[in-house]
Amino acid sequence: MKLGNPELRSKLASEYVLGTLKGAARRRFEDYLQRDAALRSDVAQWEAHLNPLTERLLPVTPHARVWKKIESRIDGSSAATNADKKSGGLWESLAFWRAFGLGACGLAAALVAAVFLAKPADQSPMLTAVLAEDNNVARVFIEQPKSGMLMVKMVKPWKTMNGMALQLWVVPKEGAPRSLGVINDTGETKLVLVGMDEKLSGGLVFAVSKEPPGGSPTGQPTGSVMCKGAIAHMPSKQPQPPI
């Protein structure tokens, strides 16, 4: 790990504060901290920058079933999870998605989003999400700047899509995933839909699936889950007229 690059130092310091720097990389970074006063200063600046932003997040109380699922996994008897796997995988496992949306990953996603959202309060989005793979590699950043619109930024594109499409879904508390449209596999996508706010209502998680060109032919996900992320709702701003 070479820390001569100021941009790299700042990036690693932010990941350390967020908790996304893990394993051997985190241990090496902590070794550097012990003997690098300037690096400790970088960490302190990120702590001062990020910690106040968490006060703008709305609290979410996990449902009782989340704790039951955690307890069952600790006991090594997650019968509900096994049943979900037999019934058709993650897309059909609503219990998985609801637990995911209400669990600790919601706060983690919101904290990562804070890196992108160092803006004045009057410019804050209505909601944010960072969508990551199972290995915690962030792929997509989403924010809702105003009613009726979503801005989707591809943070780390996949190397090749082989002609396939990426489709964005919102997974609600009840019912099936709702399509929000096909997104670009690079750069940014601006999604403006009639009834966008109704589609987002009750949503816990955003997810991206790999679909045939043009999107799912069935109106429901048919491909694999490429990345997913809990939705962090920001405190209400002054109301804006819908698009």
N, C-alpha and C positions, 0 to 999 in steps of 0.2 A: 504494500500500500504506500504510494508516493503522495505526499501531501504538500508538495511545493506549489501546486496550482491553486490560487485563491478560490476559483469557481468550484473546484472539486472539494476543497476544505469546507466551503459553505454548504454544499450539497450534502456531504457526509454529516455535518453538524446538524442539519435539519432532519435527516433521516434518523440520526441518533436520538434527537429530542422526541420525534414522532413515535419511535419504537419500531420502525420498519427496517433498521439496520440490525441484522441478527447474526447469530452463530460466530464463526471465526472472525468475520469482518468487524463485528461489534467488539469482540475482545481485543483485536489489534488496535481499533480506534481508542478504546479505553486505555491501552498502554501508552499511546501517543498523548492522551490527555494528561497523564501523570507528569509528563516532562515538557509539555508545550503550553505555555501560558496563553499564547495568542489563540490557540485552538480552544482552550477553555473559555476564552472571551467570546469566540464565535458561538459556542454552545449556549453561553449565557444570553447572548443577543437573540438567538432563536427561541429560547425559553421565554424571554420577555415579549417576543413578538407573537408567539403562538398561544401561550396560555390564556391571555385575555380573550382571544377569539372564541374559545370554548364557551365563554359566558353567553355568546349569542345563539347557542344551540338550544333548541327546545328539548326538555327532558322527555325520555321515553321509559315507561314502566314495563318491564318484560312480563308477558303473560305467565300464569302459573305453569302452563304446559312446558314452557321453556326450561324452567327449573327441574321439572320432572324428567325431561329428556336428558338434561345434564346429569342428574342423579343416576338415571338408568345407564348412561354411558360409563360413569365412574364405577358402577357395580358390574359392568361388563355384560349387561343384559338388555341391550337396546332393541327390544322386540319391535318397536314401532319403526325404527330405521330399517330393519331387515324386511319388514312387510312392505315398506315403500319401495325398496330395491326390487322385490319380486313383482310389484304391480306395474313397473314400466319405467323406472329410472327417475332422475332428478326432476324432469319437467312435470311428471305426474305426482311428484312427492310434495304436495302443498305444505305438509308439516315441516319438511326440510326448509322450504323457502321462508315460511313464517318465523321459524326459529332463527334462521339466518338473519332476517330483517330486524328482529327484536333483540338479538344478542349483542355481544361486545363489539362485533365487527362494525356496527353502526357508528359507534364513537370513533373507531379507528379510521373509517372512511371519511368521517367528517373532519378529523384532524388532518388527514392528508389533503383534503380539499382546502383547508385553511391556507396551505402554501400557495394555492392558486388564487386565493380570494383576499389578498391583502389590499382591500379597497376601502374607501370611505363607507360609512354605514348606509348612506343614502344610495349607494350603488350596489348594495349587497343583493345577491340573487334570492329568489323565493325558496329554492331548494338546490342541493348539490349532491353529487355522488361521484365516487371514484370506483371504477369497475376494474377488477383485477382477476388474474387467473388463480388457480388453487395454490400456486407457489408464491402468491402475494406480489407478482409482477403487475404493476399498474398498466392498463392498456387504454382505457377510455375515461375521460373526464366529462361530466355533464353538469350543466347549471340551467336554471330557469330564470332568465333575466326579467321576464314579465309574463303575465297571464297569457296563455295560448301559445307559448313558444318554448322550445328547448334548443340549447346550443350544445352540440356534441363534438368534442375534440378528441381525435385519435392521438393519444400520447405516445404510444409505441405500437406502430403497425405490425401486423404479421408479415413475414417475408413474402409469402405468396398465398393467394386465395384460389388459384386455379379456376378462375371464372365464377366462383361461388360468391354469394352476397352475404353481407352482415345485416341482420335485422335486430332492431331494438325492441325490447318488451318491458312492460312494467308488470310486476307480480303483486296482485292485491292481497288483502287479508283474506278475502273469500273469492272463490271462483277461479277461472282459468287466466293464464297470462294474456295481456292485452297488447296488441301490436301498436307500435308508435312509428313504424316505417323502416325502410332500408336506409342505412347510413354509409357514408363514404369509408373506404378502407384506409384512407390517408387524409390528413388535414382536418377540416371542420365540416360539420353538417348542421344546417339550420332547419329545424323541424317546426313547421307551423301547421297545426291541424284544427279543423272545426271540432269542438268538443274535447280539446286537449285536456282541459282541467277536469272534466268528468272522467276521462280515461285515467288520469293520475290519481283520482280520489281513492283513498284507502291503500295506495301503493306502498309496499314495504321495500321492494328491491327492484333495481334495474338489472336486466340481463341481455346479453347479446348472443344470438345463435347464428350458426352457419347454415345458410339456406340456398336453394337453387337460384339462378339468376332471376332478378325481379322480386324475390322474396318468397315466403312460404305460400304454397298453392292451396293450403287448407285453412288459413286464417289462424292456425295454431303452430307453435314451434315443431319443426320436423327434424332439425339437426341438433348437433351437440352444443352444449353451453360453452362458449368461448371465454366469457368473463362475466362477472357479476359484482354488484356492489349495493350496499344498503343506502337508502335515501335519507339524507339529513335535511330536515325542514328548518329553515331559518326563521327567526322571529318576524312577525308581520311588519311590513313597511307601509307607507302611505299607499292606499289602493290605487291601482292603475287600470284604466279601461281595457277590456279585452280587445284583441286584434280583430 
